[in-house]
Amino acid sequence: MPEGTTKITPIDPIFHGESNYEVGLETLLAETRDKVRKLQSDPNTSKETIQDLTEQLQVLETLWENYHIGMNVFRNAKGGRDGIREVKPE
């Protein structure tokens, strides 16, 4: 998890303080990294197949990074709107 990211309390304890989106994305990332490693070590795999899977991995890594950046901003902004008041009509 990126430095400075606040852990959340999930509804389901199986997620260990992370959202189900985050856990699912991390699982998909790990599986895709394993596939890339296996295909790269297989001499029968085409360069196109490896390139396609590598591009998919880059997309997943970007999604993971963007999720953490967005959630970090969201979590740190708690209370940031406390000073805003609704203007009541006279």
PDB file with one MODEL, atoms N, CA, C and O in Angstrom:
MODEL        1
ATOM      1  N   MET A   1       0.858  -1.172   0.000  1.00  0.00           N
ATOM      2  CA  MET A   1       0.000   0.000   0.000  1.00  0.00           C
ATOM      3  C   MET A   1       0.904   1.235   0.000  1.00  0.00           C
ATOM      4  O   MET A   1       1.896   1.271   0.728  1.00  0.00           O
ATOM      5  N   PRO A   2       0.576   2.236  -0.799  1.00  0.00           N
ATOM      6  CA  PRO A   2       1.399   3.439  -0.851  1.00  0.00           C
ATOM      7  C   PRO A   2       1.496   4.118   0.522  1.00  0.00           C
ATOM      8  O   PRO A   2       0.567   4.077   1.329  1.00  0.00           O
ATOM      9  N   GLU A   3       2.642   4.735   0.750  1.00  0.00           N
ATOM     10  CA  GLU A   3       2.880   5.418   2.018  1.00  0.00           C
ATOM     11  C   GLU A   3       1.848   6.524   2.234  1.00  0.00           C
ATOM     12  O   GLU A   3       1.520   7.267   1.309  1.00  0.00           O
ATOM     13  N   GLY A   4       1.347   6.623   3.455  1.00  0.00           N
ATOM     14  CA  GLY A   4       0.409   7.674   3.795  1.00  0.00           C
ATOM     15  C   GLY A   4      -1.037   7.312   3.537  1.00  0.00           C
ATOM     16  O   GLY A   4      -1.930   8.112   3.815  1.00  0.00           O
ATOM     17  N   THR A   5      -1.294   6.106   3.003  1.00  0.00           N
ATOM     18  CA  THR A   5      -2.670   5.693   2.757  1.00  0.00           C
ATOM     19  C   THR A   5      -3.266   5.157   4.043  1.00  0.00           C
ATOM     20  O   THR A   5      -2.685   4.285   4.689  1.00  0.00           O
ATOM     21  N   THR A   6      -4.404   5.667   4.407  1.00  0.00           N
ATOM     22  CA  THR A   6      -5.081   5.273   5.632  1.00  0.00           C
ATOM     23  C   THR A   6      -5.844   3.980   5.409  1.00  0.00           C
ATOM     24  O   THR A   6      -6.540   3.837   4.404  1.00  0.00           O
ATOM     25  N   LYS A   7      -5.724   3.034   6.337  1.00  0.00           N
ATOM     26  CA  LYS A   7      -6.499   1.804   6.263  1.00  0.00           C
ATOM     27  C   LYS A   7      -7.961   2.121   6.580  1.00  0.00           C
ATOM     28  O   LYS A   7      -8.249   3.004   7.388  1.00  0.00           O
ATOM     29  N   ILE A   8      -8.872   1.402   5.947  1.00  0.00           N
ATOM     30  CA  ILE A   8     -10.285   1.581   6.227  1.00  0.00           C
ATOM     31  C   ILE A   8     -10.804   0.367   6.987  1.00  0.00           C
ATOM     32  O   ILE A   8     -10.188  -0.698   6.959  1.00  0.00           O
ATOM     33  N   THR A   9     -11.912   0.523   7.652  1.00  0.00           N
ATOM     34  CA  THR A   9     -12.538  -0.596   8.334  1.00  0.00           C
ATOM     35  C   THR A   9     -13.584  -1.170   7.397  1.00  0.00           C
ATOM     36  O   THR A   9     -14.599  -0.527   7.132  1.00  0.00           O
ATOM     37  N   PRO A  10     -13.346  -2.377   6.892  1.00  0.00           N
ATOM     38  CA  PRO A  10     -14.285  -2.952   5.941  1.00  0.00           C
ATOM     39  C   PRO A  10     -15.500  -3.563   6.643  1.00  0.00           C
ATOM     40  O   PRO A  10     -15.468  -3.832   7.843  1.00  0.00           O
ATOM     41  N   ILE A  11     -16.547  -3.773   5.891  1.00  0.00           N
ATOM     42  CA  ILE A  11     -17.725  -4.453   6.426  1.00  0.00           C
ATOM     43  C   ILE A  11     -17.383  -5.924   6.646  1.00  0.00           C
ATOM     44  O   ILE A  11     -17.781  -6.509   7.654  1.00  0.00           O
ATOM     45  N   ASP A  12     -16.662  -6.515   5.725  1.00  0.00           N
ATOM     46  CA  ASP A  12     -16.313  -7.923   5.807  1.00  0.00           C
ATOM     47  C   ASP A  12     -14.857  -8.067   6.243  1.00  0.00           C
ATOM     48  O   ASP A  12     -13.967  -7.554   5.564  1.00  0.00           O
ATOM     49  N   PRO A  13     -14.589  -8.753   7.358  1.00  0.00           N
ATOM     50  CA  PRO A  13     -13.217  -8.872   7.868  1.00  0.00           C
ATOM     51  C   PRO A  13     -12.261  -9.622   6.952  1.00  0.00           C
ATOM     52  O   PRO A  13     -11.048  -9.543   7.148  1.00  0.00           O
ATOM     53  N   ILE A  14     -12.770 -10.350   5.954  1.00  0.00           N
ATOM     54  CA  ILE A  14     -11.859 -11.081   5.069  1.00  0.00           C
ATOM     55  C   ILE A  14     -10.983 -10.144   4.236  1.00  0.00           C
ATOM     56  O   ILE A  14      -9.977 -10.578   3.673  1.00  0.00           O
ATOM     57  N   PHE A  15     -11.356  -8.864   4.152  1.00  0.00           N
ATOM     58  CA  PHE A  15     -10.591  -7.920   3.345  1.00  0.00           C
ATOM     59  C   PHE A  15      -9.458  -7.243   4.116  1.00  0.00           C
ATOM     60  O   PHE A  15      -8.695  -6.481   3.522  1.00  0.00           O
ATOM     61  N   HIS A  16      -9.328  -7.494   5.402  1.00  0.00           N
ATOM     62  CA  HIS A  16      -8.204  -7.015   6.213  1.00  0.00           C
ATOM     63  C   HIS A  16      -7.944  -5.518   6.076  1.00  0.00           C
ATOM     64  O   HIS A  16      -6.796  -5.110   5.904  1.00  0.00           O
ATOM     65  N   GLY A  17      -8.969  -4.707   6.146  1.00  0.00           N
ATOM     66  CA  GLY A  17      -8.792  -3.262   6.104  1.00  0.00           C
ATOM     67  C   GLY A  17      -8.706  -2.674   4.713  1.00  0.00           C
ATOM     68  O   GLY A  17      -8.438  -1.482   4.562  1.00  0.00           O
ATOM     69  N   GLU A  18      -8.926  -3.483   3.701  1.00  0.00           N
ATOM     70  CA  GLU A  18      -8.894  -3.006   2.329  1.00  0.00           C
ATOM     71  C   GLU A  18     -10.268  -3.232   1.707  1.00  0.00           C
ATOM     72  O   GLU A  18     -11.029  -4.085   2.163  1.00  0.00           O
ATOM     73  N   SER A  19     -10.580  -2.468   0.670  1.00  0.00           N
ATOM     74  CA  SER A  19     -11.866  -2.647  -0.001  1.00  0.00           C
ATOM     75  C   SER A  19     -11.836  -3.912  -0.850  1.00  0.00           C
ATOM     76  O   SER A  19     -10.766  -4.408  -1.200  1.00  0.00           O
ATOM     77  N   ASN A  20     -13.017  -4.431  -1.179  1.00  0.00           N
ATOM     78  CA  ASN A  20     -13.064  -5.616  -2.028  1.00  0.00           C
ATOM     79  C   ASN A  20     -12.519  -5.309  -3.424  1.00  0.00           C
ATOM     80  O   ASN A  20     -11.965  -6.197  -4.073  1.00  0.00           O
ATOM     81  N   TYR A  21     -12.666  -4.064  -3.898  1.00  0.00           N
ATOM     82  CA  TYR A  21     -12.087  -3.652  -5.185  1.00  0.00           C
ATOM     83  C   TYR A  21     -10.569  -3.775  -5.117  1.00  0.00           C
ATOM     84  O   TYR A  21      -9.936  -4.320  -6.021  1.00  0.00           O
ATOM     85  N   GLU A  22      -9.998  -3.262  -4.037  1.00  0.00           N
ATOM     86  CA  GLU A  22      -8.552  -3.278  -3.860  1.00  0.00           C
ATOM     87  C   GLU A  22      -8.028  -4.711  -3.785  1.00  0.00           C
ATOM     88  O   GLU A  22      -7.033  -5.045  -4.428  1.00  0.00           O
ATOM     89  N   VAL A  23      -8.686  -5.542  -3.012  1.00  0.00           N
ATOM     90  CA  VAL A  23      -8.270  -6.935  -2.870  1.00  0.00           C
ATOM     91  C   VAL A  23      -8.389  -7.667  -4.204  1.00  0.00           C
ATOM     92  O   VAL A  23      -7.489  -8.413  -4.590  1.00  0.00           O
ATOM     93  N   GLY A  24      -9.499  -7.452  -4.904  1.00  0.00           N
ATOM     94  CA  GLY A  24      -9.686  -8.095  -6.202  1.00  0.00           C
ATOM     95  C   GLY A  24      -8.655  -7.656  -7.219  1.00  0.00           C
ATOM     96  O   GLY A  24      -8.146  -8.470  -7.989  1.00  0.00           O
ATOM     97  N   LEU A  25      -8.349  -6.374  -7.223  1.00  0.00           N
ATOM     98  CA  LEU A  25      -7.356  -5.845  -8.159  1.00  0.00           C
ATOM     99  C   LEU A  25      -5.968  -6.377  -7.838  1.00  0.00           C
ATOM    100  O   LEU A  25      -5.208  -6.710  -8.747  1.00  0.00           O
ATOM    101  N   GLU A  26      -5.628  -6.460  -6.560  1.00  0.00           N
ATOM    102  CA  GLU A  26      -4.324  -7.004  -6.168  1.00  0.00           C
ATOM    103  C   GLU A  26      -4.205  -8.473  -6.570  1.00  0.00           C
ATOM    104  O   GLU A  26      -3.144  -8.917  -7.007  1.00  0.00           O
ATOM    105  N   THR A  27      -5.297  -9.224  -6.422  1.00  0.00           N
ATOM    106  CA  THR A  27      -5.299 -10.630  -6.829  1.00  0.00           C
ATOM    107  C   THR A  27      -5.106 -10.748  -8.340  1.00  0.00           C
ATOM    108  O   THR A  27      -4.312 -11.562  -8.811  1.00  0.00           O
ATOM    109  N   LEU A  28      -5.838  -9.927  -9.093  1.00  0.00           N
ATOM    110  CA  LEU A  28      -5.714  -9.936 -10.548  1.00  0.00           C
ATOM    111  C   LEU A  28      -4.308  -9.529 -10.987  1.00  0.00           C
ATOM    112  O   LEU A  28      -3.763 -10.098 -11.933  1.00  0.00           O
ATOM    113  N   LEU A  29      -3.726  -8.555 -10.307  1.00  0.00           N
ATOM    114  CA  LEU A  29      -2.349  -8.141 -10.605  1.00  0.00           C
ATOM    115  C   LEU A  29      -1.375  -9.291 -10.393  1.00  0.00           C
ATOM    116  O   LEU A  29      -0.525  -9.554 -11.244  1.00  0.00           O
ATOM    117  N   ALA A  30      -1.495  -9.971  -9.267  1.00  0.00           N
ATOM    118  CA  ALA A  30      -0.594 -11.090  -8.955  1.00  0.00           C
ATOM    119  C   ALA A  30      -0.733 -12.202  -9.997  1.00  0.00           C
ATOM    120  O   ALA A  30       0.265 -12.750 -10.464  1.00  0.00           O
ATOM    121  N   GLU A  31      -1.972 -12.530 -10.357  1.00  0.00           N
ATOM    122  CA  GLU A  31      -2.204 -13.571 -11.362  1.00  0.00           C
ATOM    123  C   GLU A  31      -1.622 -13.181 -12.708  1.00  0.00           C
ATOM    124  O   GLU A  31      -1.012 -14.010 -13.384  1.00  0.00           O
ATOM    125  N   THR A  32      -1.803 -11.921 -13.104  1.00  0.00           N
ATOM    126  CA  THR A  32      -1.302 -11.456 -14.398  1.00  0.00           C
ATOM    127  C   THR A  32       0.218 -11.420 -14.407  1.00  0.00           C
ATOM    128  O   THR A  32       0.837 -11.776 -15.410  1.00  0.00           O
ATOM    129  N   ARG A  33       0.833 -10.992 -13.300  1.00  0.00           N
ATOM    130  CA  ARG A  33       2.304 -11.009 -13.217  1.00  0.00           C
ATOM    131  C   ARG A  33       2.835 -12.430 -13.361  1.00  0.00           C
ATOM    132  O   ARG A  33       3.831 -12.656 -14.048  1.00  0.00           O
ATOM    133  N   ASP A  34       2.171 -13.392 -12.711  1.00  0.00           N
ATOM    134  CA  ASP A  34       2.582 -14.794 -12.822  1.00  0.00           C
ATOM    135  C   ASP A  34       2.469 -15.280 -14.263  1.00  0.00           C
ATOM    136  O   ASP A  34       3.362 -15.970 -14.755  1.00  0.00           O
ATOM    137  N   LYS A  35       1.379 -14.925 -14.945  1.00  0.00           N
ATOM    138  CA  LYS A  35       1.195 -15.326 -16.339  1.00  0.00           C
ATOM    139  C   LYS A  35       2.299 -14.762 -17.224  1.00  0.00           C
ATOM    140  O   LYS A  35       2.836 -15.458 -18.085  1.00  0.00           O
ATOM    141  N   VAL A  36       2.631 -13.486 -17.000  1.00  0.00           N
ATOM    142  CA  VAL A  36       3.690 -12.857 -17.798  1.00  0.00           C
ATOM    143  C   VAL A  36       5.007 -13.597 -17.593  1.00  0.00           C
ATOM    144  O   VAL A  36       5.703 -13.910 -18.559  1.00  0.00           O
ATOM    145  N   ARG A  37       5.351 -13.880 -16.330  1.00  0.00           N
ATOM    146  CA  ARG A  37       6.607 -14.595 -16.048  1.00  0.00           C
ATOM    147  C   ARG A  37       6.633 -15.972 -16.709  1.00  0.00           C
ATOM    148  O   ARG A  37       7.643 -16.364 -17.294  1.00  0.00           O
ATOM    149  N   LYS A  38       5.524 -16.705 -16.614  1.00  0.00           N
ATOM    150  CA  LYS A  38       5.462 -18.046 -17.205  1.00  0.00           C
ATOM    151  C   LYS A  38       5.582 -17.989 -18.719  1.00  0.00           C
ATOM    152  O   LYS A  38       6.304 -18.782 -19.324  1.00  0.00           O
ATOM    153  N   LEU A  39       4.863 -17.038 -19.332  1.00  0.00           N
ATOM    154  CA  LEU A  39       4.918 -16.934 -20.786  1.00  0.00           C
ATOM    155  C   LEU A  39       6.289 -16.480 -21.279  1.00  0.00           C
ATOM    156  O   LEU A  39       6.744 -16.915 -22.337  1.00  0.00           O
ATOM    157  N   GLN A  40       6.947 -15.609 -20.517  1.00  0.00           N
ATOM    158  CA  GLN A  40       8.274 -15.143 -20.917  1.00  0.00           C
ATOM    159  C   GLN A  40       9.303 -16.273 -20.858  1.00  0.00           C
ATOM    160  O   GLN A  40      10.284 -16.267 -21.602  1.00  0.00           O
ATOM    161  N   SER A  41       9.072 -17.236 -19.972  1.00  0.00           N
ATOM    162  CA  SER A  41      10.031 -18.340 -19.859  1.00  0.00           C
ATOM    163  C   SER A  41       9.710 -19.489 -20.818  1.00  0.00           C
ATOM    164  O   SER A  41      10.490 -20.434 -20.938  1.00  0.00           O
ATOM    165  N   ASP A  42       8.571 -19.409 -21.494  1.00  0.00           N
ATOM    166  CA  ASP A  42       8.177 -20.439 -22.453  1.00  0.00           C
ATOM    167  C   ASP A  42       8.642 -20.034 -23.849  1.00  0.00           C
ATOM    168  O   ASP A  42       8.176 -19.032 -24.391  1.00  0.00           O
ATOM    169  N   PRO A  43       9.560 -20.810 -24.436  1.00  0.00           N
ATOM    170  CA  PRO A  43      10.081 -20.434 -25.757  1.00  0.00           C
ATOM    171  C   PRO A  43       9.035 -20.536 -26.880  1.00  0.00           C
ATOM    172  O   PRO A  43       9.253 -20.001 -27.967  1.00  0.00           O
ATOM    173  N   ASN A  44       7.927 -21.201 -26.638  1.00  0.00           N
ATOM    174  CA  ASN A  44       6.888 -21.356 -27.665  1.00  0.00           C
ATOM    175  C   ASN A  44       5.879 -20.217 -27.672  1.00  0.00           C
ATOM    176  O   ASN A  44       4.997 -20.181 -28.531  1.00  0.00           O
ATOM    177  N   THR A  45       5.994 -19.291 -26.733  1.00  0.00           N
ATOM    178  CA  THR A  45       5.056 -18.174 -26.661  1.00  0.00           C
ATOM    179  C   THR A  45       5.461 -17.096 -27.663  1.00  0.00           C
ATOM    180  O   THR A  45       6.633 -16.735 -27.769  1.00  0.00           O
ATOM    181  N   SER A  46       4.472 -16.594 -28.393  1.00  0.00           N
ATOM    182  CA  SER A  46       4.768 -15.558 -29.387  1.00  0.00           C
ATOM    183  C   SER A  46       5.033 -14.218 -28.699  1.00  0.00           C
ATOM    184  O   SER A  46       4.579 -13.962 -27.584  1.00  0.00           O
ATOM    185  N   LYS A  47       5.782 -13.381 -29.403  1.00  0.00           N
ATOM    186  CA  LYS A  47       6.074 -12.040 -28.880  1.00  0.00           C
ATOM    187  C   LYS A  47       4.788 -11.226 -28.746  1.00  0.00           C
ATOM    188  O   LYS A  47       4.656 -10.418 -27.827  1.00  0.00           O
ATOM    189  N   GLU A  48       3.851 -11.437 -29.653  1.00  0.00           N
ATOM    190  CA  GLU A  48       2.579 -10.703 -29.616  1.00  0.00           C
ATOM    191  C   GLU A  48       1.788 -11.049 -28.350  1.00  0.00           C
ATOM    192  O   GLU A  48       1.200 -10.166 -27.724  1.00  0.00           O
ATOM    193  N   THR A  49       1.775 -12.323 -27.977  1.00  0.00           N
ATOM    194  CA  THR A  49       1.062 -12.754 -26.784  1.00  0.00           C
ATOM    195  C   THR A  49       1.669 -12.130 -25.538  1.00  0.00           C
ATOM    196  O   THR A  49       0.958 -11.647 -24.657  1.00  0.00           O
ATOM    197  N   ILE A  50       2.990 -12.148 -25.478  1.00  0.00           N
ATOM    198  CA  ILE A  50       3.679 -11.540 -24.329  1.00  0.00           C
ATOM    199  C   ILE A  50       3.425 -10.036 -24.296  1.00  0.00           C
ATOM    200  O   ILE A  50       3.203  -9.473 -23.224  1.00  0.00           O
ATOM    201  N   GLN A  51       3.454  -9.385 -25.443  1.00  0.00           N
ATOM    202  CA  GLN A  51       3.216  -7.949 -25.520  1.00  0.00           C
ATOM    203  C   GLN A  51       1.797  -7.608 -25.070  1.00  0.00           C
ATOM    204  O   GLN A  51       1.594  -6.652 -24.322  1.00  0.00           O
ATOM    205  N   ASP A  52       0.814  -8.390 -25.525  1.00  0.00           N
ATOM    206  CA  ASP A  52      -0.578  -8.150 -25.135  1.00  0.00           C
ATOM    207  C   ASP A  52      -0.754  -8.282 -23.624  1.00  0.00           C
ATOM    208  O   ASP A  52      -1.394  -7.439 -22.995  1.00  0.00           O
ATOM    209  N   LEU A  53      -0.193  -9.324 -23.051  1.00  0.00           N
ATOM    210  CA  LEU A  53      -0.329  -9.544 -21.618  1.00  0.00           C
ATOM    211  C   LEU A  53       0.432  -8.483 -20.816  1.00  0.00           C
ATOM    212  O   LEU A  53      -0.015  -8.069 -19.747  1.00  0.00           O
ATOM    213  N   THR A  54       1.574  -8.051 -21.336  1.00  0.00           N
ATOM    214  CA  THR A  54       2.341  -6.996 -20.676  1.00  0.00           C
ATOM    215  C   THR A  54       1.553  -5.684 -20.672  1.00  0.00           C
ATOM    216  O   THR A  54       1.574  -4.947 -19.686  1.00  0.00           O
ATOM    217  N   GLU A  55       0.862  -5.397 -21.767  1.00  0.00           N
ATOM    218  CA  GLU A  55       0.021  -4.194 -21.831  1.00  0.00           C
ATOM    219  C   GLU A  55      -1.149  -4.297 -20.849  1.00  0.00           C
ATOM    220  O   GLU A  55      -1.504  -3.312 -20.202  1.00  0.00           O
ATOM    221  N   GLN A  56      -1.744  -5.476 -20.736  1.00  0.00           N
ATOM    222  CA  GLN A  56      -2.823  -5.676 -19.757  1.00  0.00           C
ATOM    223  C   GLN A  56      -2.304  -5.445 -18.336  1.00  0.00           C
ATOM    224  O   GLN A  56      -2.986  -4.845 -17.505  1.00  0.00           O
ATOM    225  N   LEU A  57      -1.098  -5.926 -18.073  1.00  0.00           N
ATOM    226  CA  LEU A  57      -0.487  -5.732 -16.759  1.00  0.00           C
ATOM    227  C   LEU A  57      -0.267  -4.249 -16.477  1.00  0.00           C
ATOM    228  O   LEU A  57      -0.511  -3.791 -15.360  1.00  0.00           O
ATOM    229  N   GLN A  58       0.185  -3.502 -17.461  1.00  0.00           N
ATOM    230  CA  GLN A  58       0.391  -2.063 -17.285  1.00  0.00           C
ATOM    231  C   GLN A  58      -0.929  -1.352 -16.972  1.00  0.00           C
ATOM    232  O   GLN A  58      -0.959  -0.439 -16.147  1.00  0.00           O
ATOM    233  N   VAL A  59      -2.007  -1.761 -17.618  1.00  0.00           N
ATOM    234  CA  VAL A  59      -3.322  -1.167 -17.352  1.00  0.00           C
ATOM    235  C   VAL A  59      -3.737  -1.460 -15.908  1.00  0.00           C
ATOM    236  O   VAL A  59      -4.200  -0.567 -15.199  1.00  0.00           O
ATOM    237  N   LEU A  60      -3.571  -2.706 -15.478  1.00  0.00           N
ATOM    238  CA  LEU A  60      -3.929  -3.077 -14.108  1.00  0.00           C
ATOM    239  C   LEU A  60      -3.098  -2.309 -13.080  1.00  0.00           C
ATOM    240  O   LEU A  60      -3.624  -1.865 -12.059  1.00  0.00           O
ATOM    241  N   GLU A  61      -1.802  -2.156 -13.351  1.00  0.00           N
ATOM    242  CA  GLU A  61      -0.934  -1.404 -12.436  1.00  0.00           C
ATOM    243  C   GLU A  61      -1.368   0.063 -12.359  1.00  0.00           C
ATOM    244  O   GLU A  61      -1.331   0.667 -11.287  1.00  0.00           O
ATOM    245  N   THR A  62      -1.777   0.628 -13.488  1.00  0.00           N
ATOM    246  CA  THR A  62      -2.257   2.007 -13.503  1.00  0.00           C
ATOM    247  C   THR A  62      -3.558   2.138 -12.722  1.00  0.00           C
ATOM    248  O   THR A  62      -3.733   3.095 -11.967  1.00  0.00           O
ATOM    249  N   LEU A  63      -4.475   1.183 -12.896  1.00  0.00           N
ATOM    250  CA  LEU A  63      -5.723   1.193 -12.128  1.00  0.00           C
ATOM    251  C   LEU A  63      -5.442   1.120 -10.632  1.00  0.00           C
ATOM    252  O   LEU A  63      -6.051   1.839  -9.840  1.00  0.00           O
ATOM    253  N   TRP A  64      -4.523   0.254 -10.256  1.00  0.00           N
ATOM    254  CA  TRP A  64      -4.174   0.075  -8.838  1.00  0.00           C
ATOM    255  C   TRP A  64      -3.585   1.367  -8.271  1.00  0.00           C
ATOM    256  O   TRP A  64      -3.962   1.808  -7.185  1.00  0.00           O
ATOM    257  N   GLU A  65      -2.665   1.960  -9.013  1.00  0.00           N
ATOM    258  CA  GLU A  65      -2.025   3.204  -8.561  1.00  0.00           C
ATOM    259  C   GLU A  65      -3.044   4.339  -8.472  1.00  0.00           C
ATOM    260  O   GLU A  65      -3.066   5.076  -7.486  1.00  0.00           O
ATOM    261  N   ASN A  66      -3.885   4.484  -9.493  1.00  0.00           N
ATOM    262  CA  ASN A  66      -4.896   5.548  -9.482  1.00  0.00           C
ATOM    263  C   ASN A  66      -5.896   5.364  -8.351  1.00  0.00           C
ATOM    264  O   ASN A  66      -6.329   6.342  -7.742  1.00  0.00           O
ATOM    265  N   TYR A  67      -6.264   4.129  -8.067  1.00  0.00           N
ATOM    266  CA  TYR A  67      -7.178   3.853  -6.955  1.00  0.00           C
ATOM    267  C   TYR A  67      -6.563   4.358  -5.651  1.00  0.00           C
ATOM    268  O   TYR A  67      -7.228   5.035  -4.867  1.00  0.00           O
ATOM    269  N   HIS A  68      -5.289   4.025  -5.423  1.00  0.00           N
ATOM    270  CA  HIS A  68      -4.642   4.436  -4.175  1.00  0.00           C
ATOM    271  C   HIS A  68      -4.454   5.946  -4.085  1.00  0.00           C
ATOM    272  O   HIS A  68      -4.598   6.526  -3.009  1.00  0.00           O
ATOM    273  N   ILE A  69      -4.138   6.573  -5.187  1.00  0.00           N
ATOM    274  CA  ILE A  69      -4.002   8.035  -5.181  1.00  0.00           C
ATOM    275  C   ILE A  69      -5.353   8.671  -4.850  1.00  0.00           C
ATOM    276  O   ILE A  69      -5.433   9.563  -4.005  1.00  0.00           O
ATOM    277  N   GLY A  70      -6.407   8.212  -5.513  1.00  0.00           N
ATOM    278  CA  GLY A  70      -7.738   8.762  -5.274  1.00  0.00           C
ATOM    279  C   GLY A  70      -8.223   8.516  -3.861  1.00  0.00           C
ATOM    280  O   GLY A  70      -8.775   9.418  -3.230  1.00  0.00           O
ATOM    281  N   MET A  71      -8.028   7.315  -3.358  1.00  0.00           N
ATOM    282  CA  MET A  71      -8.477   6.987  -2.007  1.00  0.00           C
ATOM    283  C   MET A  71      -7.657   7.740  -0.961  1.00  0.00           C
ATOM    284  O   MET A  71      -8.190   8.120   0.081  1.00  0.00           O
ATOM    285  N   ASN A  72      -6.390   7.956  -1.220  1.00  0.00           N
ATOM    286  CA  ASN A  72      -5.557   8.698  -0.283  1.00  0.00           C
ATOM    287  C   ASN A  72      -6.065  10.127  -0.146  1.00  0.00           C
ATOM    288  O   ASN A  72      -6.150  10.658   0.961  1.00  0.00           O
ATOM    289  N   VAL A  73      -6.402  10.747  -1.272  1.00  0.00           N
ATOM    290  CA  VAL A  73      -6.954  12.102  -1.248  1.00  0.00           C
ATOM    291  C   VAL A  73      -8.296  12.095  -0.516  1.00  0.00           C
ATOM    292  O   VAL A  73      -8.547  12.951   0.333  1.00  0.00           O
ATOM    293  N   PHE A  74      -9.151  11.135  -0.843  1.00  0.00           N
ATOM    294  CA  PHE A  74     -10.468  11.035  -0.225  1.00  0.00           C
ATOM    295  C   PHE A  74     -10.358  10.854   1.288  1.00  0.00           C
ATOM    296  O   PHE A  74     -11.046  11.537   2.047  1.00  0.00           O
ATOM    297  N   ARG A  75      -9.509   9.950   1.721  1.00  0.00           N
ATOM    298  CA  ARG A  75      -9.378   9.657   3.153  1.00  0.00           C
ATOM    299  C   ARG A  75      -8.769  10.828   3.916  1.00  0.00           C
ATOM    300  O   ARG A  75      -9.154  11.093   5.055  1.00  0.00           O
ATOM    301  N   ASN A  76      -7.825  11.527   3.302  1.00  0.00           N
ATOM    302  CA  ASN A  76      -7.188  12.658   3.974  1.00  0.00           C
ATOM    303  C   ASN A  76      -8.051  13.911   3.951  1.00  0.00           C
ATOM    304  O   ASN A  76      -7.794  14.850   4.704  1.00  0.00           O
ATOM    305  N   ALA A  77      -9.071  13.940   3.098  1.00  0.00           N
ATOM    306  CA  ALA A  77      -9.932  15.114   2.996  1.00  0.00           C
ATOM    307  C   ALA A  77     -11.086  15.070   3.995  1.00  0.00           C
ATOM    308  O   ALA A  77     -11.921  15.974   4.002  1.00  0.00           O
ATOM    309  N   LYS A  78     -11.151  14.057   4.822  1.00  0.00           N
ATOM    310  CA  LYS A  78     -12.244  13.941   5.791  1.00  0.00           C
ATOM    311  C   LYS A  78     -12.306  15.220   6.624  1.00  0.00           C
ATOM    312  O   LYS A  78     -11.304  15.653   7.193  1.00  0.00           O
ATOM    313  N   GLY A  79     -13.469  15.805   6.685  1.00  0.00           N
ATOM    314  CA  GLY A  79     -13.646  17.034   7.448  1.00  0.00           C
ATOM    315  C   GLY A  79     -13.294  18.276   6.660  1.00  0.00           C
ATOM    316  O   GLY A  79     -13.434  19.389   7.168  1.00  0.00           O
ATOM    317  N   GLY A  80     -12.843  18.111   5.435  1.00  0.00           N
ATOM    318  CA  GLY A  80     -12.443  19.257   4.628  1.00  0.00           C
ATOM    319  C   GLY A  80     -13.590  20.157   4.228  1.00  0.00           C
ATOM    320  O   GLY A  80     -13.381  21.315   3.868  1.00  0.00           O
ATOM    321  N   ARG A  81     -14.812  19.628   4.290  1.00  0.00           N
ATOM    322  CA  ARG A  81     -15.984  20.429   3.925  1.00  0.00           C
ATOM    323  C   ARG A  81     -16.725  20.929   5.164  1.00  0.00           C
ATOM    324  O   ARG A  81     -17.800  21.516   5.038  1.00  0.00           O
ATOM    325  N   ASP A  82     -16.172  20.708   6.359  1.00  0.00           N
ATOM    326  CA  ASP A  82     -16.840  21.104   7.593  1.00  0.00           C
ATOM    327  C   ASP A  82     -17.128  22.597   7.660  1.00  0.00           C
ATOM    328  O   ASP A  82     -18.125  23.000   8.259  1.00  0.00           O
ATOM    329  N   GLY A  83     -16.283  23.424   7.061  1.00  0.00           N
ATOM    330  CA  GLY A  83     -16.455  24.870   7.131  1.00  0.00           C
ATOM    331  C   GLY A  83     -17.451  25.413   6.133  1.00  0.00           C
ATOM    332  O   GLY A  83     -17.799  26.593   6.187  1.00  0.00           O
ATOM    333  N   ILE A  84     -17.917  24.574   5.222  1.00  0.00           N
ATOM    334  CA  ILE A  84     -18.866  25.028   4.204  1.00  0.00           C
ATOM    335  C   ILE A  84     -20.274  24.970   4.794  1.00  0.00           C
ATOM    336  O   ILE A  84     -20.700  23.952   5.340  1.00  0.00           O
ATOM    337  N   ARG A  85     -20.963  26.065   4.670  1.00  0.00           N
ATOM    338  CA  ARG A  85     -22.333  26.125   5.186  1.00  0.00           C
ATOM    339  C   ARG A  85     -23.279  26.459   4.046  1.00  0.00           C
ATOM    340  O   ARG A  85     -22.948  27.209   3.127  1.00  0.00           O
ATOM    341  N   GLU A  86     -24.444  25.890   4.134  1.00  0.00           N
ATOM    342  CA  GLU A  86     -25.462  26.178   3.134  1.00  0.00           C
ATOM    343  C   GLU A  86     -26.067  27.540   3.427  1.00  0.00           C
ATOM    344  O   GLU A  86     -26.400  27.843   4.573  1.00  0.00           O
ATOM    345  N   VAL A  87     -26.210  28.361   2.394  1.00  0.00           N
ATOM    346  CA  VAL A  87     -26.800  29.687   2.553  1.00  0.00           C
ATOM    347  C   VAL A  87     -28.312  29.529   2.589  1.00  0.00           C
ATOM    348  O   VAL A  87     -28.915  28.980   1.667  1.00  0.00           O
ATOM    349  N   LYS A  88     -28.913  30.014   3.662  1.00  0.00           N
ATOM    350  CA  LYS A  88     -30.374  29.906   3.808  1.00  0.00           C
ATOM    351  C   LYS A  88     -31.022  31.143   3.206  1.00  0.00           C
ATOM    352  O   LYS A  88     -30.565  32.263   3.432  1.00  0.00           O
ATOM    353  N   PRO A  89     -32.081  30.939   2.444  1.00  0.00           N
ATOM    354  CA  PRO A  89     -32.779  32.114   1.859  1.00  0.00           C
ATOM    355  C   PRO A  89     -33.450  32.916   2.967  1.00  0.00           C
ATOM    356  O   PRO A  89     -33.930  32.352   3.950  1.00  0.00           O
ATOM    357  N   GLU A  90     -33.478  34.216   2.802  1.00  0.00           N
ATOM    358  CA  GLU A  90     -34.062  35.101   3.812  1.00  0.00           C
ATOM    359  C   GLU A  90     -35.537  35.265   3.639  1.00  0.00           C
ATOM    360  O   GLU A  90     -36.173  35.981   4.413  1.00  0.00           O
TER     361      GLU A  90
ENDMDL
END
